[in-house]
Amino acid sequence: MPTAGGIAGSLQAGADIGCSAVQVFTASPRQWRHPQLADEAVAAFHAARESSGVEFMCAHDSYLINLAAADEAVLERSKEAFRAELQRASRLGLSWVVTHMGASLADTEENAMDRLAASLRQVLAETDSEGLSAGIALETTAGQGTGLGWRFEQLARILEGAGPHARLGVCLDTCHVFVAGYDLRTEGTWDATWTEFDRLVGMDALKLIHANDAKKPLGSRVDRHEHIGAGEIGAEAFARLTTDPRLAGIPIIVETPDSDTMHEVNVARLRRHANDPDAAIEVSVRMFGHYADIGGSDPMPLAVPTGSKVADVVKKLGMRDKKLADLEQHCRFAINSDYVEMDAIVPPGAEFAVLPPVSGG
């Protein structure tokens, strides 16, 4: 969840769209240095945690950090920045800090993996001495450029080099492993991928999952996330993800595009795949007339609570964009081509049309 309005607000914003697990940045991911978290911000975060009901919280580290860097200055700066990430996460009570495994750049993968393992050993030892609680979750990568950790064999070697530690685990990203060459689309390939992961890495190491569909094909090694069920991986894999008993209890985070409008939709899709009776329904909204200039003329997915009325959908559209706040005053509404009143119940999968008078119906 975005933290532009304050890190405490991100938790409630996550709860408001149906999340029980939230990932945040504890500082800008594109800067090296940050001021320490203010005591007031930390206290507000803990209060929001109590009130929001969010059960699991983690952080993602800065994109600048490379714990495998050959350049000594960059490596030391990365370790310093990563220690600060763990310090902030521990103050906030976050379980894990997700980190990419760095890149070899001009050096060999073998040398880079050895440096990464050594960096992890050092950072864990130093933060153990500080009594920090937040752990390190190594994220599987897409294999783009010289990034490390795109093969399970690499991940296993890095974990072995770092040594067993209660604060060291793995975050598996579905988009990343798919474009790295691990197929998830059929029951057979799904089982084969997880069998290979368990053989080389071990299911006990898995601490959380990033659930993202992929814009690019299997084995392309290009990291481009897509909405759940709308990409190359497809809906069936995410139905397996949410029901596979091997993954029971593993937190799932979505990092799909268009966070302001689509995170709620993607969370709802995952909940429906998990056969959650309280999952929000998804409707397809189409704007006509001059309102299409505001909301767009293409069908727009929208997640609303089960049992929502037309008035609820209209209110949600107004909350999404203030320019749509007057819809009830000026428009008529249709569900699946039939005009409806404001108290009509919206069924799952409905095609919801917003029709201003000038549209001619």
C-alpha positions in Angstrom: 0.0 0.0 0.0 1.2 3.6 -0.8 2.4 5.5 2.3 2.2 9.0 0.8 -0.4 10.0 3.4 1.6 8.5 6.3 2.7 5.0 7.0 -0.1 4.5 9.6 -2.8 5.4 7.1 -1.5 2.7 4.7 -2.7 -0.1 7.1 -6.2 1.3 7.3 -6.3 1.9 3.6 -5.3 -1.8 3.1 -8.0 -2.9 5.5 -10.6 -0.8 3.7 -10.0 -2.7 0.4 -10.2 -6.1 2.1 -6.5 -6.8 3.0 -5.4 -8.9 6.0 -1.8 -8.6 4.9 -0.1 -5.3 3.9 3.4 -4.5 2.5 4.8 -1.0 2.7 7.9 1.0 2.1 9.2 2.4 5.4 11.0 5.1 3.5 11.5 6.2 -0.1 12.8 3.2 -2.1 14.8 5.5 -4.4 17.0 7.3 -1.8 20.0 6.1 0.2 19.5 8.1 3.4 16.4 8.8 5.4 15.7 10.4 8.8 14.8 8.2 11.6 11.2 7.4 12.1 9.6 9.9 14.5 8.3 8.5 17.8 4.9 9.9 16.9 4.8 8.1 13.6 5.7 4.8 15.2 3.0 5.2 17.9 0.4 6.1 15.2 1.4 3.0 13.2 1.0 0.7 16.2 -2.4 2.3 17.0 -3.5 1.8 13.3 -2.4 -1.8 13.5 -4.7 -2.4 16.5 -7.7 -0.6 14.9 -7.3 -1.9 11.3 -7.3 -5.7 12.1 -4.5 -6.3 9.5 -2.8 -9.5 10.6 0.5 -9.5 8.7 2.8 -6.6 7.8 6.1 -6.5 6.0 8.3 -4.0 4.2 10.1 -3.9 0.9 13.6 -2.4 0.9 15.1 0.3 -1.3 15.7 -0.5 -4.9 19.2 1.0 -4.6 20.5 -1.7 -2.3 22.9 -4.3 -3.8 24.3 -6.6 -1.1 26.2 -8.4 -3.8 28.0 -5.4 -5.2 31.7 -5.8 -6.2 32.3 -2.0 -5.7 33.4 -1.8 -2.0 31.8 1.6 -1.5 28.5 0.6 -3.0 28.6 -2.6 -0.9 29.2 -0.8 2.4 26.5 1.8 1.6 24.1 -1.1 0.8 24.8 -2.8 4.0 24.4 0.4 6.0 21.1 1.1 4.2 19.8 -2.4 4.7 20.6 -2.3 8.4 18.5 0.9 8.6 15.7 -0.9 6.8 15.7 -3.7 9.4 15.8 -1.1 12.2 12.8 0.8 10.9 10.9 -2.4 10.3 11.6 -3.7 13.8 10.4 -0.5 15.4 7.2 -0.8 13.5 6.8 -4.5 14.4 6.9 -5.7 10.8 7.7 -9.4 10.3 9.9 -9.3 7.3 11.8 -7.0 5.0 11.6 -8.2 1.4 14.8 -7.6 -0.6 16.0 -8.3 -4.1 19.2 -10.4 -4.1 21.3 -7.8 -5.9 23.1 -8.1 -9.2 26.5 -9.3 -10.3 26.9 -6.5 -12.8 30.4 -6.9 -14.4 31.5 -9.7 -12.0 30.7 -13.4 -12.1 27.5 -14.7 -10.6 29.5 -17.0 -8.4 31.5 -14.2 -6.8 28.4 -12.1 -6.5 26.5 -14.9 -4.7 29.4 -15.3 -2.3 29.4 -11.6 -1.5 25.7 -11.7 -1.0 25.9 -14.6 1.4 28.7 -12.8 3.3 26.7 -9.6 3.5 23.7 -11.5 4.9 25.8 -13.2 7.5 27.2 -9.8 8.6 23.9 -7.9 8.6 22.2 -10.7 10.5 24.9 -10.9 13.1 25.0 -7.1 13.6 21.2 -6.8 13.9 21.0 -9.8 16.2 23.3 -8.0 18.6 20.9 -5.0 18.4 18.0 -7.3 19.3 16.1 -6.6 16.1 13.0 -8.7 15.3 12.4 -8.1 11.6 13.7 -10.8 9.3 15.1 -10.9 5.8 13.0 -12.4 3.0 15.0 -13.0 -0.2 12.8 -12.4 -3.2 13.0 -14.6 -6.2 13.8 -12.5 -9.3 12.9 -12.6 -13.0 16.5 -13.0 -14.2 16.5 -9.7 -15.9 19.9 -8.3 -16.6 22.5 -9.7 -14.1 20.0 -10.0 -11.2 20.7 -12.9 -8.8 18.2 -15.4 -7.5 16.2 -16.3 -10.6 17.0 -20.0 -10.4 16.1 -22.0 -7.3 19.7 -23.4 -7.5 21.0 -19.9 -7.0 18.6 -19.2 -4.1 19.7 -22.5 -2.4 23.4 -21.6 -2.8 22.8 -18.2 -1.2 20.9 -19.6 1.7 23.5 -22.2 2.3 26.3 -19.6 2.2 24.4 -17.3 4.6 23.8 -20.2 7.0 20.6 -21.2 8.8 19.0 -18.4 10.7 15.5 -17.8 12.1 15.4 -14.3 10.6 16.3 -15.4 7.1 13.7 -16.7 4.6 12.3 -16.5 1.1 9.6 -14.5 -0.7 8.4 -16.2 -3.9 7.0 -13.9 -6.6 4.8 -15.7 -9.1 5.5 -13.3 -12.0 9.2 -13.5 -11.4 9.5 -17.3 -11.2 7.2 -17.7 -14.2 9.2 -15.4 -16.5 12.4 -17.1 -15.1 11.1 -20.3 -16.6 9.0 -22.1 -13.9 5.6 -22.9 -15.4 2.6 -22.5 -13.1 -0.3 -22.8 -15.6 -1.3 -26.5 -15.3 -1.8 -28.8 -12.4 1.2 -30.8 -13.5 3.6 -27.9 -14.0 2.3 -26.2 -10.8 3.2 -29.4 -8.8 6.5 -29.7 -10.6 7.6 -26.2 -9.8 6.7 -26.5 -6.1 8.4 -29.9 -5.9 11.6 -28.4 -7.3 11.4 -25.5 -4.9 11.0 -27.9 -2.0 13.8 -30.1 -3.1 16.3 -27.2 -3.6 15.2 -24.5 -1.2 12.7 -26.2 1.2 9.1 -25.2 2.0 10.1 -24.2 5.5 12.1 -21.3 4.1 9.0 -19.8 2.4 7.7 -16.8 4.5 5.5 -14.9 2.0 4.3 -14.8 -1.6 4.0 -12.0 -4.1 1.0 -12.9 -6.2 1.3 -11.1 -9.6 0.3 -12.2 -13.0 2.9 -11.7 -15.9 2.7 -9.5 -18.9 5.5 -11.4 -20.6 5.7 -15.1 -21.6 7.2 -18.1 -19.8 11.0 -17.9 -19.7 11.2 -14.4 -21.1 13.1 -13.1 -18.0 11.3 -9.7 -18.3 9.7 -8.4 -15.1 6.4 -6.9 -15.9 3.5 -7.5 -13.5 -0.1 -7.9 -14.7 -3.5 -8.1 -12.9 -4.6 -11.4 -11.4 -5.8 -13.7 -14.1 -5.3 -11.2 -16.9 -1.8 -12.2 -17.9 0.3 -15.1 -19.2 0.0 -17.1 -16.0 -3.8 -17.0 -15.9 -6.6 -17.5 -13.3 -6.2 -21.2 -12.7 -2.8 -20.8 -11.1 -4.1 -18.2 -8.6 -6.9 -20.6 -7.7 -4.3 -23.2 -6.9 -2.2 -20.6 -5.0 -5.1 -19.8 -2.6 -6.1 -23.4 -2.1 -2.9 -25.5 -2.1 -2.6 -27.0 1.4 1.2 -26.7 1.1 0.8 -22.9 1.1 -1.7 -22.7 3.9 -1.0 -19.8 6.3 1.6 -18.2 3.9 0.8 -14.5 3.6 0.0 -13.3 0.0 0.8 -9.8 -1.2 -0.3 -8.3 -4.6 2.0 -5.9 -6.3 -0.1 -5.4 -9.4 -0.3 -2.2 -11.5 -2.7 0.7 -11.0 -2.7 0.4 -7.2 -5.2 3.2 -6.6 -7.9 1.6 -8.6 -7.0 -2.1 -9.1 -5.5 -3.4 -5.8 -9.0 -3.8 -4.4 -10.1 -5.7 -7.5 -7.0 -8.0 -7.4 -7.4 -8.7 -3.7 -11.1 -9.5 -4.3 -10.1 -11.9 -7.2 -7.7 -13.8 -4.9 -10.4 -14.0 -2.2 -12.9 -15.4 -4.6 -10.3 -18.0 -5.8 -9.9 -19.0 -2.2 -13.7 -19.5 -2.0 -14.1 -16.8 0.6 -17.8 -16.2 1.1 -17.1 -12.7 2.2 -15.2 -11.8 -0.9 -16.2 -8.6 -2.7 -17.9 -9.0 -6.1 -16.5 -7.6 -9.3 -18.5 -5.5 -11.7 -17.6 -4.0 -15.0 -18.4 -0.3 -15.2 -18.8 1.5 -18.6 -19.2 5.3 -18.8 -21.1 7.0 -21.6 -21.4 10.5 -22.9 -19.1 13.2 -21.5 -18.5 11.0 -18.4 -16.4 8.7 -20.7 -14.0 11.6 -20.9 -13.5 11.4 -17.1 -13.7 7.7 -16.4 -12.7 6.4 -19.8 -14.8 4.6 -22.4 -13.4 1.2 -21.8 -15.0 -1.2 -19.3 -13.5 -0.6 -15.8 -13.3 -3.3 -13.2 -14.7 -2.3 -9.8 -14.9 -4.3 -6.6 -17.8 -3.8 -4.2 -19.1 -5.7 -1.2 -21.5 -8.6 -1.8 -25.0 -7.3 -1.7 -24.2 -3.8 -2.8 -26.9 -1.7 -4.4 -26.7 0.6 -7.4 -26.3 3.5 -5.0 -23.3 1.9 -3.4 -21.6 1.5 -6.8 -22.4 5.1 -7.7 -21.0 6.3 -4.3 -17.8 4.4 -4.9 -17.3 5.9 -8.3 -17.6 9.3 -6.8 -15.0 8.4 -4.1 -12.6 7.3 -6.8 -12.9 10.6 -8.8 -14.5 13.8 -7.4 -15.6 14.6 -11.0 -18.0 11.6 -10.8 -19.6 12.8 -7.5 -22.7 14.1 -9.2 -23.6 10.9 -11.1 -26.8 10.3 -9.1 -28.2 13.7 -9.9 -27.6 13.6 -13.6 -27.5 10.0 -14.8 -29.5 6.9 -15.2 -27.9 3.5 -14.6 -28.3 0.1 -16.2 -27.3 -3.4 -15.3 -26.8 -5.8 -18.2 -28.6 -3.4 -20.6 -31.7 -2.9 -18.3 -32.4 0.3 -16.5 -32.4 -0.1 -12.7 -33.3 2.0 -9.7 -30.8 3.1 -7.0 -31.9 0.4 -4.5 -31.4 -2.5 -7.0 -28.9 -5.2 -5.9 -25.9 -5.5 -8.1 -25.1 -9.1 -9.1 -21.6 -10.5 -9.4 -20.0 -9.9 -12.8 -22.6 -7.3 -13.8 -22.1 -4.9 -16.7 -22.9 -1.6 -15.0 -23.6 1.3 -17.4 -23.5 5.0 -16.5 -25.8 6.9 -18.9 -26.2 10.7 -18.9 -29.3 12.1 -20.6 -27.3 13.2 -23.6 -26.4 9.6 -24.4 -29.9 9.0 -25.6 -30.2 5.9 -23.5 
